[in-house]
Amino acid sequence: MLDWLLYIDTQFFLLINKTLANPVTDFLMPVFTDDWGLRIGYGLAMLLLLWKGNARVRWMVLFSVVVLVLTDQITATYLKNWIGRMRPCHTFDESMINLLVHCGGGKSMPSAHASNAFGQAVFFCFYFPKIRPYLYTYASMVAISRVFVGVHYPGDILVGAVLGSAIALLMVSLFNLFEKKVLVKSS
């Protein structure tokens, strides 16, 4: 069963990375996956929320940071090493894949980019439903970009997205409890 899942995951990787690759995706996907772009974008968004938001929104920013720390550390520090799956750019010959960014030395499963992006999207979608389509579209683009650039399998993305979403749902529950017990009482 595991061999069959790995085979399917590899075939989907090759479909996305090689067959669907084109000049547009070769240009856009490295932009969506760029670490510094993601950090700066997240930082600017949080600064805007801190500046323009009320006390409730400022607390959301703090909870959002906790979501990011949890999703990033659980995936990058613990699960990747425990699972030990090699990145496709380390398992395939470079001539067989469309490698658009530096491969990196880390492991593949789960994708921290997908976990972080979906953690933030799910968390903020609960409180800003009008921008839900934009948040989920952006998170999906960040996640799928990892396959297009050649550093993750689709299964890595799926596991990362599920993990990030689960952590976000936990933090939504904690924020709602915090809001009910602390913020409402202080108003």
OpenMM code with the backbone's topology and positions (N, CA, C; nanometers):
from openmm import Vec3, app, unit

residues = "MET LEU ASP TRP LEU LEU TYR ILE ASP THR GLN PHE PHE LEU LEU ILE ASN LYS THR LEU ALA ASN PRO VAL THR ASP PHE LEU MET PRO VAL PHE THR ASP ASP TRP GLY LEU ARG ILE GLY TYR GLY LEU ALA MET LEU LEU LEU LEU TRP LYS GLY ASN ALA ARG VAL ARG TRP MET VAL LEU PHE SER VAL VAL VAL LEU VAL LEU THR ASP GLN ILE THR ALA THR TYR LEU LYS ASN TRP ILE GLY ARG MET ARG PRO CYS HIS THR PHE ASP GLU SER MET ILE ASN LEU LEU VAL HIS CYS GLY GLY GLY LYS SER MET PRO SER ALA HIS ALA SER ASN ALA PHE GLY GLN ALA VAL PHE PHE CYS PHE TYR PHE PRO LYS ILE ARG PRO TYR LEU TYR THR TYR ALA SER MET VAL ALA ILE SER ARG VAL PHE VAL GLY VAL HIS TYR PRO GLY ASP ILE LEU VAL GLY ALA VAL LEU GLY SER ALA ILE ALA LEU LEU MET VAL SER LEU PHE ASN LEU PHE GLU LYS LYS VAL LEU VAL LYS SER SER".split()
positions = [
    Vec3(0.0825, -0.1200, 0.0000),
    Vec3(0.0000, 0.0000, 0.0000),
    Vec3(0.0866, 0.1260, 0.0000),
    Vec3(0.1890, 0.1287, 0.0853),
    Vec3(0.2769, 0.2449, 0.0919),
    Vec3(0.3513, 0.2644, -0.0398),
    Vec3(0.3958, 0.1548, -0.1008),
    Vec3(0.4636, 0.1650, -0.2299),
    Vec3(0.3727, 0.2256, -0.3355),
    Vec3(0.2453, 0.1869, -0.3338),
    Vec3(0.1498, 0.2395, -0.4299),
    Vec3(0.1300, 0.3900, -0.4089),
    Vec3(0.1179, 0.4347, -0.2821),
    Vec3(0.1027, 0.5775, -0.2526),
    Vec3(0.2258, 0.6560, -0.2962),
    Vec3(0.3437, 0.6013, -0.2727),
    Vec3(0.4666, 0.6680, -0.3155),
    Vec3(0.4743, 0.6780, -0.4674),
    Vec3(0.4299, 0.5723, -0.5357),
    Vec3(0.4285, 0.5733, -0.6819),
    Vec3(0.3338, 0.6822, -0.7334),
    Vec3(0.2133, 0.6889, -0.6772),
    Vec3(0.1144, 0.7897, -0.7180),
    Vec3(0.1685, 0.9295, -0.6914),
    Vec3(0.2279, 0.9494, -0.5742),
    Vec3(0.2845, 1.0794, -0.5377),
    Vec3(0.3935, 1.1204, -0.6369),
    Vec3(0.4781, 1.0264, -0.6736),
    Vec3(0.5857, 1.0539, -0.7703),
    Vec3(0.5277, 1.0884, -0.9069),
    Vec3(0.4248, 1.0165, -0.9496),
    Vec3(0.3637, 1.0442, -1.0801),
    Vec3(0.2976, 1.1823, -1.0828),
    Vec3(0.2311, 1.2192, -0.9722),
    Vec3(0.1727, 1.3532, -0.9654),
    Vec3(0.2814, 1.4606, -0.9625),
    Vec3(0.3904, 1.4328, -0.8932),
    Vec3(0.5021, 1.5267, -0.8930),
    Vec3(0.5512, 1.5516, -1.0350),
    Vec3(0.5758, 1.4433, -1.1088),
    Vec3(0.6266, 1.4568, -1.2458),
    Vec3(0.5252, 1.5262, -1.3368),
    Vec3(0.3980, 1.4975, -1.3176),
    Vec3(0.2949, 1.5648, -1.3959),
    Vec3(0.2996, 1.7156, -1.3746),
    Vec3(0.3020, 1.7563, -1.2491),
    Vec3(0.3008, 1.8994, -1.2172),
    Vec3(0.4337, 1.9639, -1.2533),
    Vec3(0.5433, 1.9033, -1.2096),
    Vec3(0.6751, 1.9637, -1.2256),
    Vec3(0.7240, 1.9659, -1.3694),
    Vec3(0.6965, 1.8623, -1.4450),
    Vec3(0.7480, 1.8539, -1.5823),
    Vec3(0.6406, 1.8848, -1.6872),
    Vec3(0.5277, 1.8166, -1.6790),
    Vec3(0.4268, 1.8265, -1.7841),
    Vec3(0.3557, 1.9613, -1.7821),
    Vec3(0.3212, 2.0112, -1.6636),
    Vec3(0.2486, 2.1381, -1.6542),
    Vec3(0.3405, 2.2602, -1.6555),
    Vec3(0.4700, 2.2385, -1.6452),
    Vec3(0.5652, 2.3497, -1.6457),
    Vec3(0.5601, 2.4228, -1.7791),
    Vec3(0.5678, 2.5550, -1.7706),
    Vec3(0.5684, 2.6397, -1.8896),
    Vec3(0.6364, 2.7710, -1.8519),
    Vec3(0.6617, 2.8594, -1.9465),
    Vec3(0.7314, 2.9845, -1.9122),
    Vec3(0.6617, 3.0686, -1.8055),
    Vec3(0.5294, 3.0656, -1.8023),
    Vec3(0.4558, 3.1435, -1.7015),
    Vec3(0.4784, 3.0847, -1.5620),
    Vec3(0.4610, 2.9528, -1.5467),
    Vec3(0.4829, 2.8919, -1.4148),
    Vec3(0.6302, 2.8977, -1.3761),
    Vec3(0.7195, 2.8852, -1.4747),
    Vec3(0.8623, 2.8946, -1.4431),
    Vec3(0.8996, 3.0322, -1.3901),
    Vec3(0.8252, 3.1340, -1.4287),
    Vec3(0.8489, 3.2688, -1.3770),
    Vec3(0.7774, 3.2928, -1.2439),
    Vec3(0.6481, 3.2546, -1.2369),
    Vec3(0.5670, 3.2867, -1.1193),
    Vec3(0.5957, 3.2010, -0.9960),
    Vec3(0.6177, 3.0729, -1.0139),
    Vec3(0.6281, 2.9848, -0.8973),
    Vec3(0.7486, 3.0156, -0.8071),
    Vec3(0.8640, 3.0503, -0.8610),
    Vec3(0.9716, 3.0909, -0.7698),
    Vec3(0.9366, 3.2167, -0.6892),
    Vec3(0.8523, 3.3032, -0.7449),
    Vec3(0.8093, 3.4231, -0.6722),
    Vec3(0.7208, 3.3826, -0.5547),
    Vec3(0.6265, 3.2917, -0.5783),
    Vec3(0.5363, 3.2476, -0.4712),
    Vec3(0.6085, 3.1694, -0.3622),
    Vec3(0.7198, 3.1071, -0.3941),
    Vec3(0.7881, 3.0197, -0.2987),
    Vec3(0.9043, 3.0878, -0.2270),
    Vec3(0.9376, 3.2096, -0.2682),
    Vec3(1.0533, 3.2800, -0.2135),
    Vec3(1.0377, 3.3079, -0.0636),
    Vec3(1.1325, 3.2582, 0.0159),
    Vec3(1.1260, 3.2743, 0.1620),
    Vec3(1.1229, 3.4209, 0.2044),
    Vec3(1.2092, 3.5010, 0.1468),
    Vec3(1.2139, 3.6413, 0.1883),
    Vec3(1.0870, 3.7160, 0.1497),
    Vec3(1.0336, 3.6855, 0.0334),
    Vec3(0.9078, 3.7477, -0.0062),
    Vec3(0.7953, 3.7117, 0.0886),
    Vec3(0.7908, 3.5851, 0.1303),
    Vec3(0.6880, 3.5413, 0.2243),
    Vec3(0.7058, 3.6071, 0.3601),
    Vec3(0.8284, 3.6155, 0.4071),
    Vec3(0.8541, 3.6790, 0.5381),
    Vec3(0.8171, 3.8264, 0.5364),
    Vec3(0.8600, 3.8961, 0.4313),
    Vec3(0.8312, 4.0395, 0.4218),
    Vec3(0.6810, 4.0619, 0.4069),
    Vec3(0.6157, 3.9818, 0.3229),
    Vec3(0.4705, 3.9952, 0.3054),
    Vec3(0.3948, 3.9718, 0.4347),
    Vec3(0.4324, 3.8663, 0.5076),
    Vec3(0.3672, 3.8372, 0.6358),
    Vec3(0.3932, 3.9515, 0.7347),
    Vec3(0.5169, 3.9953, 0.7426),
    Vec3(0.5510, 4.1041, 0.8342),
    Vec3(0.4738, 4.2312, 0.8049),
    Vec3(0.4649, 4.2678, 0.6770),
    Vec3(0.3905, 4.3886, 0.6395),
    Vec3(0.2417, 4.3738, 0.6698),
    Vec3(0.1862, 4.2565, 0.6423),
    Vec3(0.0444, 4.2335, 0.6716),
    Vec3(0.0180, 4.2450, 0.8219),
    Vec3(0.1063, 4.1888, 0.9026),
    Vec3(0.0868, 4.1952, 1.0478),
    Vec3(0.1039, 4.3388, 1.0991),
    Vec3(0.2007, 4.4122, 1.0432),
    Vec3(0.2161, 4.5527, 1.0821),
    Vec3(0.0927, 4.6345, 1.0463),
    Vec3(0.0361, 4.6088, 0.9304),
    Vec3(-0.0860, 4.6788, 0.8892),
    Vec3(-0.2004, 4.6469, 0.9856),
    Vec3(-0.2144, 4.5210, 1.0233),
    Vec3(-0.3200, 4.4836, 1.1180),
    Vec3(-0.2967, 4.5469, 1.2557),
    Vec3(-0.1713, 4.5526, 1.2982),
    Vec3(-0.1411, 4.6164, 1.4264),
    Vec3(-0.1715, 4.7656, 1.4213),
    Vec3(-0.1417, 4.8288, 1.3099),
    Vec3(-0.1608, 4.9726, 1.2943),
    Vec3(-0.3083, 5.0088, 1.2806),
    Vec3(-0.3795, 4.9365, 1.1947),
    Vec3(-0.5184, 4.9714, 1.1630),
    Vec3(-0.6210, 4.8981, 1.2497),
    Vec3(-0.5806, 4.7892, 1.3128),
    Vec3(-0.6762, 4.7065, 1.3852),
    Vec3(-0.7073, 4.7564, 1.5248),
    Vec3(-0.8184, 4.7088, 1.5764),
    Vec3(-0.8557, 4.7385, 1.7142),
    Vec3(-0.7842, 4.6395, 1.8072),
    Vec3(-0.8171, 4.6420, 1.9355),
    Vec3(-0.7507, 4.5541, 2.0328),
    Vec3(-0.7712, 4.4065, 1.9971),
    Vec3(-0.8904, 4.3715, 1.9529),
    Vec3(-0.9190, 4.2325, 1.9153),
    Vec3(-0.8280, 4.1865, 1.8011),
    Vec3(-0.8130, 4.2701, 1.7006),
    Vec3(-0.7290, 4.2354, 1.5856),
    Vec3(-0.5820, 4.2273, 1.6275),
    Vec3(-0.5410, 4.3120, 1.7176),
    Vec3(-0.4015, 4.3066, 1.7657),
    Vec3(-0.3745, 4.1746, 1.8381),
    Vec3(-0.4718, 4.1278, 1.9144),
    Vec3(-0.4567, 3.9966, 1.9786),
    Vec3(-0.4535, 3.8848, 1.8752),
    Vec3(-0.5317, 3.9004, 1.7672),
    Vec3(-0.5280, 3.8017, 1.6585),
    Vec3(-0.3873, 3.7916, 1.5990),
    Vec3(-0.3226, 3.9047, 1.5864),
    Vec3(-0.1859, 3.9048, 1.5316),
    Vec3(-0.0947, 3.8218, 1.6214),
    Vec3(-0.1071, 3.8384, 1.7520),
    Vec3(-0.0255, 3.7594, 1.8445),
    Vec3(-0.0553, 3.6103, 1.8293),
    Vec3(-0.1818, 3.5734, 1.8194),
    Vec3(-0.2187, 3.4329, 1.8007),
    Vec3(-0.1689, 3.3821, 1.6651),
    Vec3(-0.1711, 3.4688, 1.5651),
    Vec3(-0.1200, 3.4329, 1.4327),
    Vec3(0.0292, 3.4002, 1.4381),
    Vec3(0.1033, 3.4759, 1.5165),
    Vec3(0.2470, 3.4492, 1.5331),
    Vec3(0.2659, 3.3119, 1.5983),
    Vec3(0.1825, 3.2797, 1.6962),
    Vec3(0.1901, 3.1481, 1.7603),
    Vec3(0.1597, 3.0379, 1.6586),
    Vec3(0.0598, 3.0603, 1.5732),
    Vec3(0.0295, 2.9637, 1.4675),
    Vec3(0.1527, 2.9428, 1.3799),
    Vec3(0.2151, 3.0516, 1.3387),
    Vec3(0.3327, 3.0431, 1.2515),
    Vec3(0.4486, 2.9700, 1.3188),
    Vec3(0.4745, 3.0008, 1.4435),
    Vec3(0.5833, 2.9336, 1.5154),
    Vec3(0.5541, 2.7832, 1.5267),
    Vec3(0.4316, 2.7490, 1.5621),
    Vec3(0.3963, 2.6074, 1.5761),
    Vec3(0.4040, 2.5331, 1.4431),
    Vec3(0.3439, 2.5891, 1.3378),
    Vec3(0.3454, 2.5197, 1.2088),
    Vec3(0.4881, 2.5038, 1.1580),
    Vec3(0.5658, 2.6082, 1.1707),
    Vec3(0.7021, 2.6038, 1.1187),
    Vec3(0.7904, 2.5083, 1.1985),
    Vec3(0.7846, 2.5171, 1.3290),
    Vec3(0.8725, 2.4341, 1.4113),
    Vec3(0.8315, 2.2863, 1.4113),
    Vec3(0.7027, 2.2610, 1.4154),
    Vec3(0.6585, 2.1204, 1.4143),
    Vec3(0.6996, 2.0536, 1.2837),
    Vec3(0.6830, 2.1248, 1.1719),
    Vec3(0.7206, 2.0642, 1.0436),
    Vec3(0.8718, 2.0581, 1.0266),
    Vec3(0.9375, 2.1722, 1.0398),
    Vec3(1.0809, 2.1803, 1.0064),
    Vec3(1.1711, 2.1143, 1.1093),
    Vec3(1.1392, 2.1278, 1.2355),
    Vec3(1.2283, 2.0767, 1.3391),
    Vec3(1.1994, 1.9317, 1.3769),
    Vec3(1.0742, 1.8953, 1.3795),
    Vec3(1.0390, 1.7627, 1.4295),
    Vec3(0.9992, 1.6634, 1.3203),
    Vec3(0.8929, 1.6930, 1.2478),
    Vec3(0.8378, 1.5936, 1.1554),
    Vec3(0.9296, 1.5614, 1.0382),
    Vec3(0.9926, 1.6625, 0.9795),
    Vec3(1.0811, 1.6350, 0.8652),
    Vec3(1.1931, 1.5388, 0.9036),
    Vec3(1.2535, 1.5607, 1.0172),
    Vec3(1.3617, 1.4717, 1.0611),
    Vec3(1.3088, 1.3342, 1.0993),
    Vec3(1.1931, 1.3295, 1.1621),
    Vec3(1.1355, 1.2019, 1.2047),
    Vec3(1.0954, 1.1175, 1.0833),
    Vec3(1.0291, 1.1802, 0.9855),
    Vec3(0.9849, 1.1073, 0.8664),
    Vec3(1.1031, 1.0780, 0.7739),
    Vec3(1.1891, 1.1756, 0.7542),
    Vec3(1.3128, 1.1551, 0.6788),
    Vec3(1.2989, 1.1388, 0.5286),
    Vec3(1.1913, 1.1828, 0.4712),
    Vec3(1.1730, 1.1693, 0.3260),
    Vec3(1.2616, 1.2689, 0.2519),
    Vec3(1.3328, 1.2200, 0.1536),
    Vec3(1.4214, 1.3052, 0.0746),
    Vec3(1.3395, 1.3900, -0.0226),
    Vec3(1.3892, 1.5093, -0.0501),
    Vec3(1.3256, 1.5964, -0.1486),
    Vec3(1.3395, 1.5346, -0.2883),
    Vec3(1.2439, 1.5624, -0.3761),
    Vec3(1.2553, 1.5080, -0.5124),
    Vec3(1.3806, 1.5570, -0.5842),
    Vec3(1.4244, 1.6769, -0.5527),
    Vec3(1.5448, 1.7292, -0.6176),
    Vec3(1.6706, 1.6560, -0.5708),
    Vec3(1.6602, 1.5770, -0.4639),
    Vec3(1.7712, 1.4918, -0.4204),
    Vec3(1.7574, 1.3479, -0.4699),
    Vec3(1.6354, 1.3083, -0.5059),
    Vec3(1.6142, 1.1696, -0.5478),
    Vec3(1.6148, 1.1524, -0.6995),
    Vec3(1.5813, 1.2576, -0.7725),
    Vec3(1.5832, 1.2529, -0.9187),
    Vec3(1.7103, 1.3168, -0.9716),
    Vec3(1.7559, 1.2710, -1.0847),
    Vec3(1.8629, 1.3387, -1.1557),
    Vec3(1.8090, 1.4751, -1.1993),
    Vec3(1.8922, 1.5795, -1.1899),
    Vec3(1.8449, 1.7146, -1.2216),
    Vec3(1.7910, 1.7275, -1.3630),
    Vec3(1.8377, 1.6444, -1.4547),
    Vec3(1.7889, 1.6517, -1.5926),
    Vec3(1.6460, 1.5973, -1.6046),
    Vec3(1.6004, 1.5248, -1.5022),
    Vec3(1.4657, 1.4652, -1.5062),
    Vec3(1.3578, 1.5569, -1.4509),
    Vec3(1.3983, 1.6616, -1.3773),
    Vec3(1.2979, 1.7492, -1.3158),
    Vec3(1.3251, 1.8942, -1.3539),
    Vec3(1.2282, 1.9771, -1.3258),
    Vec3(1.2352, 2.1198, -1.3528),
    Vec3(1.2681, 2.1897, -1.2204),
    Vec3(1.3962, 2.1937, -1.1847),
    Vec3(1.4397, 2.2540, -1.0586),
    Vec3(1.4617, 2.4031, -1.0797),
    Vec3(1.3780, 2.4853, -1.0160),
    Vec3(1.3796, 2.6294, -1.0389),
    Vec3(1.4412, 2.7091, -0.9251),
    Vec3(1.4670, 2.6449, -0.8124),
    Vec3(1.5277, 2.7110, -0.6966),
    Vec3(1.6342, 2.6182, -0.6402),
    Vec3(1.7115, 2.6683, -0.5457),
    Vec3(1.8099, 2.5850, -0.4775),
    Vec3(1.7366, 2.4722, -0.4053),
    Vec3(1.7872, 2.3526, -0.4180),
    Vec3(1.7196, 2.2353, -0.3625),
    Vec3(1.7139, 2.2387, -0.2096),
    Vec3(1.8170, 2.2828, -0.1466),
    Vec3(1.8195, 2.2834, -0.0009),
    Vec3(1.8584, 2.1481, 0.0543),
    Vec3(1.9065, 2.1483, 0.1746),
    Vec3(1.9540, 2.0249, 0.2335),
    Vec3(1.8531, 1.9541, 0.3205),
    Vec3(1.7415, 2.0204, 0.3460),
    Vec3(1.6425, 1.9630, 0.4367),
    Vec3(1.5632, 1.8501, 0.3759),
    Vec3(1.4811, 1.7937, 0.4576),
    Vec3(1.3937, 1.6850, 0.4157),
    Vec3(1.2652, 1.7420, 0.3550),
    Vec3(1.1801, 1.6521, 0.3089),
    Vec3(1.0670, 1.6922, 0.2279),
    Vec3(0.9311, 1.6881, 0.2984),
    Vec3(0.9072, 1.5890, 0.3814),
    Vec3(0.7726, 1.5641, 0.4358),
    Vec3(0.7631, 1.6075, 0.5804),
    Vec3(0.6691, 1.6937, 0.6148),
    Vec3(0.5739, 1.7687, 0.5340),
    Vec3(0.6333, 1.9032, 0.4903),
    Vec3(0.5654, 1.9696, 0.3989),
    Vec3(0.6095, 2.1002, 0.3511),
    Vec3(0.5804, 2.2066, 0.4560),
    Vec3(0.6855, 2.2730, 0.5022),
    Vec3(0.6670, 2.3826, 0.5981),
    Vec3(0.5995, 2.5020, 0.5306),
    Vec3(0.6308, 2.5260, 0.4023),
    Vec3(0.5645, 2.6351, 0.3310),
    Vec3(0.4129, 2.6131, 0.3290),
    Vec3(0.3701, 2.4922, 0.2962),
    Vec3(0.2271, 2.4623, 0.2920),
    Vec3(0.1655, 2.4717, 0.4313),
    Vec3(0.2345, 2.4202, 0.5303),
    Vec3(0.1853, 2.4241, 0.6670),
    Vec3(0.1696, 2.5678, 0.7158),
    Vec3(0.2715, 2.6496, 0.6930),
    Vec3(0.2664, 2.7896, 0.7356),
    Vec3(0.1566, 2.8659, 0.6619),
    Vec3(0.1509, 2.8484, 0.5298),
    Vec3(0.0543, 2.9242, 0.4496),
    Vec3(-0.0893, 2.8860, 0.4853),
    Vec3(-0.1167, 2.7572, 0.4973),
    Vec3(-0.2530, 2.7157, 0.5311),
    Vec3(-0.2853, 2.7448, 0.6775),
    Vec3(-0.1871, 2.7401, 0.7641),
    Vec3(-0.2109, 2.7788, 0.9029),
    Vec3(-0.2599, 2.9227, 0.9117),
    Vec3(-0.1941, 3.0121, 0.8397),
    Vec3(-0.2347, 3.1525, 0.8411),
    Vec3(-0.3695, 3.1730, 0.7718),
    Vec3(-0.3868, 3.1079, 0.6572),
    Vec3(-0.5120, 3.1243, 0.5834),
    Vec3(-0.6320, 3.0772, 0.6654),
    Vec3(-0.6217, 2.9584, 0.7226),
    Vec3(-0.7336, 2.9050, 0.8007),
    Vec3(-0.7602, 2.9925, 0.9226),
    Vec3(-0.6546, 3.0349, 0.9907),
    Vec3(-0.6733, 3.1184, 1.1094),
    Vec3(-0.7461, 3.2486, 1.0745),
    Vec3(-0.6959, 3.3209, 0.9753),
    Vec3(-0.7553, 3.4507, 0.9434),
    Vec3(-0.8898, 3.4396, 0.8716),
    Vec3(-0.9156, 3.3294, 0.8042),
    Vec3(-1.0454, 3.3115, 0.7361),
    Vec3(-1.1614, 3.3109, 0.8344),
    Vec3(-1.1363, 3.2673, 0.9555),
    Vec3(-1.2432, 3.2658, 1.0555),
    Vec3(-1.2857, 3.4062, 1.0958),
    Vec3(-1.1942, 3.5003, 1.0875),
    Vec3(-1.2214, 3.6350, 1.1366),
    Vec3(-1.2409, 3.7371, 1.0254),
    Vec3(-1.1973, 3.7039, 0.9060),
    Vec3(-1.2120, 3.7935, 0.7910),
    Vec3(-1.2708, 3.7151, 0.6732),
    Vec3(-1.3966, 3.6750, 0.6834),
    Vec3(-1.4552, 3.5873, 0.5804),
    Vec3(-1.4620, 3.6516, 0.4417),
    Vec3(-1.4648, 3.7830, 0.4332),
    Vec3(-1.4730, 3.8483, 0.3016),
    Vec3(-1.3478, 3.8239, 0.2171),
    Vec3(-1.2349, 3.8016, 0.2819),
    Vec3(-1.1116, 3.7802, 0.2053),
    Vec3(-1.0724, 3.6320, 0.1992),
    Vec3(-1.1627, 3.5463, 0.2417),
    Vec3(-1.1386, 3.4016, 0.2420),
    Vec3(-1.0885, 3.3497, 0.1059),
    Vec3(-1.1539, 3.3844, -0.0056),
    Vec3(-1.1050, 3.3316, -0.1344),
    Vec3(-0.9605, 3.3726, -0.1649),
    Vec3(-0.9237, 3.4943, -0.1276),
    Vec3(-0.7877, 3.5418, -0.1534),
    Vec3(-0.6862, 3.4686, -0.0656),
    Vec3(-0.7214, 3.4482, 0.0600),
    Vec3(-0.6299, 3.3788, 0.1514),
    Vec3(-0.6085, 3.2340, 0.1085),
    Vec3(-0.7165, 3.1647, 0.0739),
    Vec3(-0.7024, 3.0249, 0.0321),
    Vec3(-0.6323, 3.0130, -0.1031),
    Vec3(-0.6584, 3.1063, -0.1922),
    Vec3(-0.5896, 3.1046, -0.3221),
    Vec3(-0.4407, 3.1276, -0.3023),
    Vec3(-0.4065, 3.2239, -0.2191),
    Vec3(-0.2651, 3.2522, -0.1950),
    Vec3(-0.1961, 3.1333, -0.1283),
    Vec3(-0.2590, 3.0767, -0.0274),
    Vec3(-0.2005, 2.9598, 0.0404),
    Vec3(-0.1822, 2.8446, -0.0575),
    Vec3(-0.2792, 2.8246, -0.1439),
    Vec3(-0.2693, 2.7176, -0.2445),
    Vec3(-0.1559, 2.7435, -0.3427),
    Vec3(-0.1391, 2.8677, -0.3814),
    Vec3(-0.0302, 2.9016, -0.4742),
    Vec3(0.1069, 2.8805, -0.4084),
    Vec3(0.1192, 2.9207, -0.2837),
    Vec3(0.2453, 2.8973, -0.2119),
    Vec3(0.2719, 2.7473, -0.2048),
    Vec3(0.1703, 2.6710, -0.1702),
    Vec3(0.1868, 2.5260, -0.1540),
    Vec3(0.2227, 2.4584, -0.2864),
    Vec3(0.1466, 2.4830, -0.3910),
    Vec3(0.1707, 2.4134, -0.5176),
    Vec3(0.3005, 2.4613, -0.5823),
    Vec3(0.3428, 2.5828, -0.5499),
    Vec3(0.4691, 2.6320, -0.6058),
    Vec3(0.5853, 2.5418, -0.5663),
    Vec3(0.5746, 2.4789, -0.4508),
    Vec3(0.6825, 2.3920, -0.4029),
    Vec3(0.7014, 2.2700, -0.4927),
    Vec3(0.5932, 2.2252, -0.5546),
    Vec3(0.6018, 2.1136, -0.6494),
    Vec3(0.6554, 2.1653, -0.7831),
    Vec3(0.6033, 2.2787, -0.8278),
    Vec3(0.6483, 2.3352, -0.9549),
    Vec3(0.7975, 2.3661, -0.9546),
    Vec3(0.8510, 2.4123, -0.8406),
    Vec3(0.9943, 2.4470, -0.8373),
    Vec3(1.0829, 2.3257, -0.8131),
    Vec3(1.0232, 2.2099, -0.7818),
    Vec3(1.0977, 2.0848, -0.7750),
    Vec3(1.1488, 2.0415, -0.6395),
    Vec3(1.0976, 2.1011, -0.5319),
    Vec3(1.1521, 2.0684, -0.3997),
    Vec3(1.0574, 1.9889, -0.3089),
    Vec3(0.9334, 1.9639, -0.3535),
    Vec3(0.8381, 1.8862, -0.2740),
    Vec3(0.7498, 1.8004, -0.3631),
    Vec3(0.7078, 1.6887, -0.3079),
    Vec3(0.6069, 1.6041, -0.3698),
    Vec3(0.4686, 1.6571, -0.3311),
    Vec3(0.3651, 1.6275, -0.4115),
    Vec3(0.2295, 1.6703, -0.3743),
    Vec3(0.1847, 1.6169, -0.2371),
    Vec3(0.2264, 1.4969, -0.2009),
    Vec3(0.1915, 1.4432, -0.0690),
    Vec3(0.2483, 1.5265, 0.0444),
    Vec3(0.3672, 1.5818, 0.0240),
    Vec3(0.4281, 1.6705, 0.1246),
    Vec3(0.3409, 1.7940, 0.1452),
    Vec3(0.2891, 1.8433, 0.0333),
    Vec3(0.2037, 1.9620, 0.0355),
    Vec3(0.0728, 1.9310, 0.1084),
    Vec3(0.0137, 1.8189, 0.0748),
    Vec3(-0.1127, 1.7804, 0.1362),
    Vec3(-0.0982, 1.7644, 0.2878),
    Vec3(0.0048, 1.6935, 0.3308),
    Vec3(0.0267, 1.6738, 0.4745),
    Vec3(0.0555, 1.8073, 0.5430),
    Vec3(0.1358, 1.8921, 0.4807),
    Vec3(0.1642, 2.0237, 0.5374),
    Vec3(0.0389, 2.1085, 0.5500),
    Vec3(-0.0449, 2.1077, 0.4465),
    Vec3(-0.1686, 2.1870, 0.4488),
    Vec3(-0.2638, 2.1380, 0.5576),
    Vec3(-0.2763, 2.0068, 0.5716),
    Vec3(-0.3644, 1.9508, 0.6747),
    Vec3(-0.3103, 1.9850, 0.8144),
    Vec3(-0.1806, 1.9689, 0.8326),
    Vec3(-0.1208, 2.0006, 0.9625),
    Vec3(-0.1379, 2.1483, 0.9970),
    Vec3(-0.1074, 2.2353, 0.9021),
    Vec3(-0.1233, 2.3791, 0.9256),
    Vec3(-0.2673, 2.4159, 0.9566),
    Vec3(-0.3608, 2.3560, 0.8844),
    Vec3(-0.5032, 2.3825, 0.9081),
    Vec3(-0.5457, 2.3352, 1.0468),
    Vec3(-0.4970, 2.2190, 1.0881),
    Vec3(-0.5321, 2.1657, 1.2208),
    Vec3(-0.4780, 2.2552, 1.3318),
    Vec3(-0.3555, 2.2999, 1.3167),
    Vec3(-0.2970, 2.3895, 1.4176),
    Vec3(-0.3754, 2.5204, 1.4217),
    Vec3(-0.4126, 2.5717, 1.3045),
    Vec3(-0.4907, 2.6956, 1.2999),
    Vec3(-0.6261, 2.6777, 1.3681),
    Vec3(-0.6919, 2.5644, 1.3446),
    Vec3(-0.8214, 2.5405, 1.4084),
    Vec3(-0.8081, 2.5339, 1.5604),
    Vec3(-0.7001, 2.4735, 1.6073),
    Vec3(-0.6743, 2.4713, 1.7515),
    Vec3(-0.6576, 2.6144, 1.8042),
    Vec3(-0.5820, 2.6959, 1.7315),
    Vec3(-0.5602, 2.8337, 1.7759),
    Vec3(-0.6873, 2.9186, 1.7641),
    Vec3(-0.7720, 2.8898, 1.6665),
    Vec3(-0.9014, 2.9582, 1.6577),
    Vec3(-0.9823, 2.9275, 1.7836),
    Vec3(-0.9841, 2.8012, 1.8236),
    Vec3(-1.0564, 2.7628, 1.9455),
    Vec3(-0.9993, 2.8341, 2.0674),
    Vec3(-0.8674, 2.8385, 2.0763),
    Vec3(-0.8042, 2.9059, 2.1899),
    Vec3(-0.8298, 3.0560, 2.1875),
    Vec3(-0.8243, 3.1169, 2.0683),
    Vec3(-0.8523, 3.2596, 2.0584),
    Vec3(-0.9970, 3.2890, 2.0963),
    Vec3(-1.0896, 3.2077, 2.0494),
    Vec3(-1.2304, 3.2296, 2.0835),
    Vec3(-1.2528, 3.2183, 2.2341),
    Vec3(-1.1883, 3.1223, 2.2972),
    Vec3(-1.1971, 3.1077, 2.4426),
    Vec3(-1.1339, 3.2286, 2.5123),
    Vec3(-1.0170, 3.2706, 2.4633),
    Vec3(-0.9491, 3.3887, 2.5168),
    Vec3(-1.0384, 3.5120, 2.5030),
    Vec3(-1.0976, 3.5266, 2.3871),
    Vec3(-1.1835, 3.6422, 2.3619),
    Vec3(-1.3028, 3.6425, 2.4574),
    Vec3(-1.3606, 3.5273, 2.4767),
    Vec3(-1.4786, 3.5135, 2.5641),
    Vec3(-1.4422, 3.5395, 2.7108),
    Vec3(-1.3284, 3.4868, 2.7539),
    Vec3(-1.2903, 3.4954, 2.8956),
    Vec3(-1.2172, 3.6246, 2.9317),
    Vec3(-1.1369, 3.6773, 2.8374),
    Vec3(-1.0514, 3.7913, 2.8718),
    Vec3(-1.0959, 3.9200, 2.8039),
    Vec3(-1.1109, 3.9172, 2.6728),
    Vec3(-1.1409, 4.0415, 2.6007),
    Vec3(-1.2800, 4.0957, 2.6323),
    Vec3(-1.3792, 4.0083, 2.6429),
    Vec3(-1.5154, 4.0526, 2.6708),
    Vec3(-1.5246, 4.1081, 2.8123),
    Vec3(-1.4563, 4.0456, 2.9081),
    Vec3(-1.4595, 4.0919, 3.0460),
    Vec3(-1.3913, 4.2266, 3.0634),
    Vec3(-1.2863, 4.2542, 2.9801),
    Vec3(-1.2141, 4.3798, 2.9968),
    Vec3(-1.2819, 4.4951, 2.9254),
    Vec3(-1.3871, 4.4687, 2.8460),
    Vec3(-1.4544, 4.5774, 2.7732),
    Vec3(-1.5534, 4.6503, 2.8596),
] * unit.nanometer
topology = app.Topology()
chain = topology.addChain("A")
for resn in residues:
    res = topology.addResidue(resn, chain)
    for name in ("N", "CA", "C"):
        topology.addAtom(name, app.Element.getBySymbol(name[0]), res)
